[in-house]
């Protein structure tokens, strides 16, 4: 797990998380990674979900992996040995079904909540941005993501049950911040699968803005069939159909995030 770190600043690490399933976490992670890469930001996507959907959506065959994030977490290989390139222009620390066994194995390992953080620290300044796609539960895998992160990006649908789930997630983030990772904060809430024709969507969106203020990203991701089609072609939507409404929205979101973090001042495209 130890590695020789570079001398430069560590990457900003963001977990894309929501304890509710089916809210567009993986779609957001993959498309944000591709959009950042298009802007010249050196980006690594970490897939912490045993389903490996972010891996496949990045154009990486999860069935043909030599090493994966599982091997890194349990200490079998250095993180650099498991990273692969995506045709979308960013790198991937991939996952497959092997990762399901890590939940049990991590329990008996030293620093079990910080295995991913230790691995990413060894990469030094190789990346400017690391995006972590987590399972829809507060599992040991999600905990590793939260302990490695500077912040959390929360994709959420504007519907009633999403508000209830958001409360649980915010409480979980507060507990991790208090006990395991003082750097962790909520970076922002991203409204996804948004349908402006639905009155409830508008009402929930307004509630979020009133309660969370500037933590709600200005960019809104609309419902878009092209984003849903893209994974079957092994590409993020921003490459599969760059002109679609969903792709344009994710490109705008990447720019909003770059502006918010000031990454445009330190962008390096090599």
N, C-alpha and C positions, 0 to 999 in steps of 0.2 A: 504493500500500500504506500510505501514511501517512494518519493521520486524527487529528482533534482528540479526545483522550481526555477523559472526564469527570474531575471532581476526586476522586470517591470511590474506594474500594478496588476493585481488579480482582476479577473473578469467580474462584471456585475452578473449575479446569478438570480434569476427570477423563476419561481415556481408558478406554473399555471394550474390552479387548483379550484375545485369545488366538490364538496362532499355529495352533491347530487349528480347522478349519472345522466348522460344524454344532453348535456348543456353546451357542447361544442368545445370542450377543453382541448382535445387533440386537433380539431380543425383549427383552433386558434393558435396552438403551439406551432404546428407545421407551417401555416400560412404566415405567421409572424416571423418565423425563422427565415423563410424564403424571401419575404419582403425586406427584412433587415440585410440579408445577403445582397439583394439587388441594390441596396443603398451603400454597399461597400463595408458594412460592419462585419467583422470576423465573428462568426456565430457557431455555437455548438448546441445541438439539441440532444438532451438526455431523455431517453424513454424509460420511465420507471413503472410502466404498466405491463404486466405479464402478457396481455393480449397483443402487444407489439404493434398497435395500430399506427402510432407515430412513426415507427420504423418503416412499415410498409408504405405509409403515405408519403414518406420521404424518398421512395424509390429504392429502398434497400430490402433485399429478400431475407426475411427473418429465418427462413428454414435453412439457409445456406451459410449461417454465421459461423466463423471460427471461434471467436470470443465475443462476449456480450457484457452488458452492465452487470449481469449476475456474477461473472468471473471476477469482475473488478470489486464488487461489494464483499465477496467472501475471501478476497485476497489471493486469488489464483494467478492473476496477471496485473501488470501495471495498466493504468487507464489508457495510455497512449497506444498500447497493443490492441485495444478493443475498438478504438475510434475508426469509423469508416467515412468516406466521402459520399455526399448525396448529389445526384445530378442537378439538384435545385441550388447548388452553390454554397451550402453550409455543410458542416460535419455532424455526424450522428454517433452517439454512444448508444448502440441499439439494444433492443430487448426481444426475447422470445419466451416460450413457455417455461424455460429453465428458471426464469425469475420467480415463478410461483413458489419454488422451494426455498428461496432466500428468506421468506418471512419466518420460517422455522429456524433456519440455520443462523440467522443474524442474532437471535435471542441469546445464544451462548458466546457470541464474539465480543471481544473488548471494543469499547467505544461504538457500540452497535448503532446508535443514532447518528453518528458522525462519520460513517465509512465513506459516504459520497463526498462530504465536505473535504475530507483528507485527500481523496483521489483528485478532486478538482483543483485543490490548492497546489498540487504537484505540477499542474499545467502552466502555472505562472501567467505570463501575459500572452499566451498563444491565442487567446480569444478575448474579444471585448464584451461579448454577451453570451451567457449560457441560459438556455430555456429548458425547464424541466417539466415534462408531462407526467402527471401523477395519476394513480388509480382514484376512483371516486369513493374513497373512504380514508379515515385517519389510521392507516396501517403503518407498519414499520417502514415500508417503502416510502410512503408519503412523508413520514417523520424524517427520514433521511433527506428528502428533498427540502423540507422546511428548515432543517438544521444547516443545510448548505447554502441557503438563500439569503440575499439581501432583502428581498421583498416578494410579495405575492400579487400576481395579476389574477383577478377573479372574473371569468366569463360567466354571465348569467342571463337567462331569459327573463323577460319582463312579464312574469306571471305570479300569481299569489303564492304558490308553494315554493317558488324560488326565494321569496323573501324570508320564509321560515327557515329554509336551508342556509341562507346567508347568515342568519343569526348564529347558528351552530358553528359555521366555519369561522366567523370572526372570533367567537369564544375559543375555538381550538388554536387559532393563531396567537391569541393573547396568552394562552397557557404555554405554548412553545416559546414565545418571546420571554416570558417570565422565568421559565425553568431551564431552557436549553440553548436559546439563540437570541441574545440581546439585540442583534443587528436587524432582526426580522421585522418588517413593517408591511402594511398594505400599500402597494404602489397605486392601484386603481381598480375600479370596476368597469368591465367592458360589457356593454349591452349587445347581445348576440341574438341571431335568429329573430330579428325585430320585424314586426309587421305593423306599420303605422295605421293600417285600416282598423285594427282592433282597439277599441276604447280602453280595455284593461291594460294593454301594453303601454299606451300613453300614460295612464294613471300610475302604473308601477314605475315607469321611467321618471315621472315627475316626483314620486316619493323618494326614489333613490337620490335624485339631484338635491332635494330638500335636506335629506338626512346626511348624505355623504359629501355634498358640496363638490369641491375641486377634485376629490378622489374619484369621481365618475369621469371617465374619459369622454371627451367631446365626440369622438368617432363612434358611430353606431353601425354594427354589422347587420345588414338585412338578411332575411331568409332568401336563399339563392340556390337554385337547383345545380348550378355549375360547380359550386363548392362541394355539394354532396356527391357529384359524379367523379370529381378529380381523384379520390383515393383509388378507385378501381383502375385508374390509368397509371398509378404509382407516381403521381405528381401532386404537389400543392396546387390549390386553385389559382394562385397568382401566376403560375406558369402554364397550367392547363388552359385557362382562358383569361388572360390578363385584362381583357376589356369588360368582363362581367361585373355586375354591380358589387358582388361579394368580394371579388379580387381587388377592385378599386378601393373598397372600404378597408381591406387589410393593408394595402399599401399606404393609405392615409393614416391608419393606426400606427404603422411602423414609424412614419415620419413624426407623428405626435409623440410617440415614446422617445424617439431620438431627441426631439426638441426638449422634452421634459427633463431628460437625463443629461443634456448637454453633450451628447456623443458626437454631434457634428463637428465639435472643435478638436476631437482626437481621432477622427476617422482615419483608418489606414487600410488600404485596399490590397496590400501585398499578401 
